[in-house]
Structures are given as C-alpha cells and as structure tokens.
C-alpha cells in the first residue's frame, strides 16, 4: 500500500496540469471555456451552498435539541398541539427553496438545448473506438475526417512503459478545429454502440446513439486546446477514445479550412489514372494508419486482446476473398466495424 502511494506521488510529480484538460489532484470542475460552462460552475456552487446551509441549520438544531432537552438532564416533553404557523413554515419554506434552486437550473438547461442560429454544424459519429467528424454547414462545409488516439500513446499503454506526458491518452491524430467566438452545433450519432461526446471545459456531454440523432452546442470564448473523452462505456477500448478540440482565431480557422480543402482536392482520385504498385502501397499505408492502426498497430502486431495480423492465417491465405469479407462486413459482433465503402484505391 505504501509503495503504491509513493509510486502515485512520484507519477504526479512528473506531470503537470493540462490546460483545457484534467489537472493533477483535480477536485473541482474544469476551468470553463464557454458561457454555459461558467453558468454550470455557478449553479454547482449555488446548489452546494444551499445544501450546506440546510445541513448546518437542520443538524445544528437537531444536535442542540439532543443535548439541551435530553432525558438525562431532567427534561420532560410537553404535550402541546403544533401551531398552524409551524405547519405552514414546514411547507412554504422548503417550497421556496426548491423554486429558488429550480429557476436558475431550468434557465441553464433551456440554454443548453437551444441549438438554433449556429455558425457551424458538425456531425460527430462515435464508433469503436474513434470519432468521425463531418462539417455539414458553415465555413469548412464538406470537410470530414477520423480522429483516433495517437499511436505512440497506445504503444505506451500496451507496453506499460509510460513516459511522463501531460496529455497521456488524450493526444489524437486529427483534432476537431473550430473558430473562437462562433456557435458550433454538434450533431451526434453512432455506428455501433452508445458513445457520449464530452468536453468538460465546454460544459458539453451528449450521447451518441446508433439509429438516433441528438444535438448540443458550444461557443468557445478562449483560444487553446480542450480535451474530453467518450463518457459512455462502449467496449474494451473505451479508454482509448479521447476528444481534442482545437479552438483557433477566425484567421487561423480560415487558413486551416483552405489547407483541408486543398488536401482533399489533392486526394481526389482521377478515374482514368493507372496506379502503380508503389503508389497503391503508399496509399494503403495511409489508409491503414488512419483506420486500422489504432487497434492492430502500425506493425500489425495487435494490441491487448487484439490478435496480431502479422503472420495470421487470414492474411497469409492465398484466398484474399476471406480477408475482404471481414473488411467489408466486420467481425467480432461489431468489435471490428464493417467498412462497406472500401474501394480498390
């Protein structure tokens, strides 16, 4: 027990608070980066203060009564009818307290649900075990990509040799980029099981449910990097579904959009192009890194319960139809998602 405590203390000393993410020895909420999150913080402390005051008053009276009017000091209870004002007090005072707590809470909840008049609309698709982002409306419309845990962090986790890093298991290959001061509507759904898109600094947590569409919104008021995680247990790789939102200035955002559009145009396939074997290998390496390496690793050795691809029967089998069937239809009851949109290139 002592050794474990020493190890934890040493580990904490090697890392620092992550701006926009969790802090070492954190007890309170994340520092708010949106107005909604600020109101949630205020509401939290407001409710806590009321509950603390009720606790002090009720238990103070109770302990005073126990000490002052106990039988051992000769006190004898009086048999008196309870006055009507006491009955009214027991009813009206709690009612006023509940109303006083409900009104500001309702105001915040209503504001959380108002996704109208957004500047950007982004679809977020949860899948085992990564996030898909697609910009549906506003500047950047048409941009889409997958966001998965950084491969080096996965290697560290699987090996047990974790280097001191402030963003451990929170670093991704492709962060979600949004402009500061703009209202961003997030539409959530999922491909397989229930996930939840949560960024504490934004005061946002929205379930992503297969076959259903939910929405939420945020307006970041600070430039920086903000982190979250999937907040619904979604399978054995649940711990490896981080969220990274990068909030930039409008100028930087426009520049990023232009770069993404240019990259998408460059990737657009010429239907008449004849691909060489070297080009297909390079293209396959990129596709594998973006869609497969999170589970199977870049070297194909697998990770945790994921069996190695390298040297496996399905890879070495001369009948490639078996491997293609798994790729297109998935396997393991959804553990490996179906990829029906896979093409020859």
N, C-alpha and C positions, 0 to 999 in steps of 0.2 A: 504493500500500500504506500509506504514512504517512498520507495523507489519510483512508483508511478507518479506520485505527486511531484517529486524532483524532476522527472522527465517532462511533465506538463509545464512546470515553471520554466525550465530551460527552453522548451519549444516556444513558449510565449515570448521569451526574451529575444528570440532570434527573428521574430516577425513584428511588423508594425501594423497600425490601423490602416485599413484600405479605404481611401477616400471614395465615397459612393458605394461602399460595400460594408462588410462586417468589421467591427473593431475588436481588438484584443480585450478580453474581460468585459464585453459589452453587456449592459444591463437594461438600457433603455432602447427605444426605437432608433432606427437610423436617422441621422440628420435629414430633415425634409428638403426636397429639391423642387417641390410643387406646392401650390397653394392648398390643394386638397390634403396633402400630407401634413402641412402645417396645422390645418384645422383638425385633423385626426389627432395630432400631438396635443393640441389644446384641449380637445374633447377628452382624451385619455386622462390628462392631469385634472381636469374639471371633475370628471366622474370619480377619480381616485380621492380627491379632496372631500367630496360629498360623502363618499363611503367611509373615509377615515373619520370625518366629523360625527357621522351617525354611530360609528363604532365606539368612539370616545364617550359620547353622550350616553348611549344605551348601557355600555358596560360600566361607565362611571357611576351612573345611578344604581345599577344592579349591585356592584360591589359595595357602594356606600350603604345601600339598604341592608345587605347581608351583614355588614359589620356593625351598623348602628342599631338595627332592630332585631338582632338575633335573640333567640330564647334564652341563651346563657346569661345575658345581662338583665334578664327580667322583663323583657318587652312582651307585651300581650297584644295580639292583633285586635283591632277594633272592627266590629261588625257594622259597617255603615254602607248605605246604598251609594253607588257610584254616581256622581253628579253628571248631568247631561252634557256639561261643557267638556268633561273629560272624554266622554264618548265621541263628541264632535271633534275634539282635538286629535284623538287617535285615528280618526278617519280623514279629516281635512288636511292635516299637516303632511302625512305620507303622500296623499294625492297631489299636493302642491309640489312636493319634492320630485315625484315621478314625472309630473308635467315639466318641471324645470329641467330635468335630465333629458326628456324625450324631445323637446322642441329643438335644441341645438343638434341632437343626434339625427333627427329627421332632416334637418337642413343640409347636413353633410351628406347623408345618404342620397337625397334628391340630387344634389350637385354631382355626386359620383356617377349617377345614371344618365346625366344629360350629355349625350354624345353628339348632339346636333352642332351644325356650323363648324365642323372640323376643317383644319387646313390640310391635313394629310390623313389618309386612311390606309392602314397597313393590315393585311391578313397575316395572322400568326397561326401556323399549323404545328401542333405538337405531335411528335412521333417518337417511337422508341429507337434511339434515345438522342434526339436532336430537335432543333426548331427550324421550321421553314418560314421565311419572310417573303411577302409579296406586296409591293407598293401598288395599291389599287387606284388611288386618287390623289391629286396634287402633284407638286414638283417631285419628279422621280417615278412617276407612274410607269409601270412595266418592269421595273427592276425587281428581281427575285433571286434568292439565294438560300442556301442552307447554312446553319450555324451549329457547329459541333465543338465539343471540348477539345482544347489544344492537345495534340497527340503526345507531346512531351510530358504534360501533366498526367495523362493516362498511364504512360510508361512509369512515371514516378510512383503512382498509386499502386500499380500492379507489382512493382519490384519491392515496395516497402521502403525504398531509399528516397525519402522526401527531402529535397533541398529546401532551405528556408526561403519562402517566397510569399509575399503578401497576398497574391491573388491565386493561391493554390486551389485547383479545381473550379476556378471561376474564369479562367482565360479561355477564349474561344478563337476559332479561326476567322470568323466573319461577324463582327458586331453589328447590331442594328444602329443605323446612323439617323439622327433626327436633328432639326434645327431648334435652337433655343427660342423660347417665347411663342412657339406655334402649338396650336391644339392638335394633338395626334390621336385619332380614333384607332383603337386596336380591336380587330375582329378575330375572335378565337374559334378554332375547331381542332379536331384531332383525326388522325388516320387509324388509330388502333385502340388505345385505352384512354381513360381520363387523365389528362395532364392539367396543370394550372400555371399560367404565366404570371409571375410575381416579381415586382421590383419594389422593395420596401421603401426606398427613398422617394418614390413617386406616389406611395400610398395606393398601389395598384395590385390586385390579385384577382384574376379572372380564370375560371375553369375553362378548359378546352375539352369538349366532349364530342366523341365521334357521332356524326349524324346531326349535330346541333350547332347552331351559330350563336355565340354570345359576344357582347362588346363592352368595352370600357374606354377610358381616355385619360390622357395626362397632358399637361403643358409644363415642360421643364423650364425653370426660371434660372438655372445655373448651368454654365458650360462645364463639361467634365465627363468622366466615365462613371457609370452607375451599374450596379450588379444585382442580380437576383438568381433564383433557381426555380426549377419545377417544384410546385408546392403540393402535389398530389402523388402519393406512392404509385408508381407506374410500372413497376417491374424491377428486375435485378440490377439494372443500370440506372436506376432513379437518381443516384448521387452524381451521375455524370451528365446532367442536363442543365448546365449553367446558362444564365442570361446576361448579356453585356450590351448595354445601351450607351452609345457614344453621342453626347449632346455637343453640337458644334455651332459656331456662328452661322448666320444665313449665307455669308460669302463662302465659308468653307463647305457648307452643305451643297451649294450650287456647284462648286468645284467637284465635290465627290460625286454628285449626280452625273456630271459631264463625263467623269472618268469611268463610271459604271456603264453609261450608255456606250461609250467608246469601246470598252472591253466587250460588251455584249455584241456590238456590231462586228468586232474582230472575230468573235467566236462563231458568228453565224455561218453555217455551212453553205458552201457553193454546191448546189445539187449536181453539177457537172464535174466536180473535182474528183480526180482519181487519187486516192490516198495511198501513200507508200507504207510499207510495213513499219518503218521507223516513226512515221507520223502517227500511225494507229497506236503504236506502243506508247508514245508520248501522251497522246490523248487519253488512252486508257489509264495511264498513271495518274493523270489529273482527276479523272472521274472516280477512280478507286480512292484517292486521297480525300476527296470531298464527300464521298457517300459510304465508303466501306471501312476505311482505316480506323474509324472510331471504335469499332468492335474487333475487327480482325487484325488491326495493327498494320503499319506500313510494310513490315517484313512478312506478313501472313502467318505469324506465329500464334495469333489469337491472344486473348486477354481474359484472365479469370476463368469463368465457366465456358467461354467461347473456345471451341476446339480449333486447332491450327488448320489453316488452309494449305500451308506449305507441305507438300507431300501427301495430302489426303487423297483418298480413293476417288472422290468426285472430281478433283482437279486433274489427276493423272489418268483418269479413264479416257480411253480413245473416243468414246461416245459423248461428245460435248453437249448433246441434247439434254442429258440429265442435269448438267450444271445450269444450262439455260432455263430449264423448267423451274429450278429452285430460284433463280434470279427473277424470273417473271412472276412467279406465283407465291414466293415467300416460303418460309418453313418455320417449324417450331411453334405452331399455333400463334403466329404473329410476332414471335421473338425476332425473326428476320422478316421485315416488311416486304410485301410484293412490290416489284418495280416494273409495272406493265408498260411504262412509257420508254423503257430502254430501247435504243435503236442500234443499228450496226456501227455508228460512229458516235 
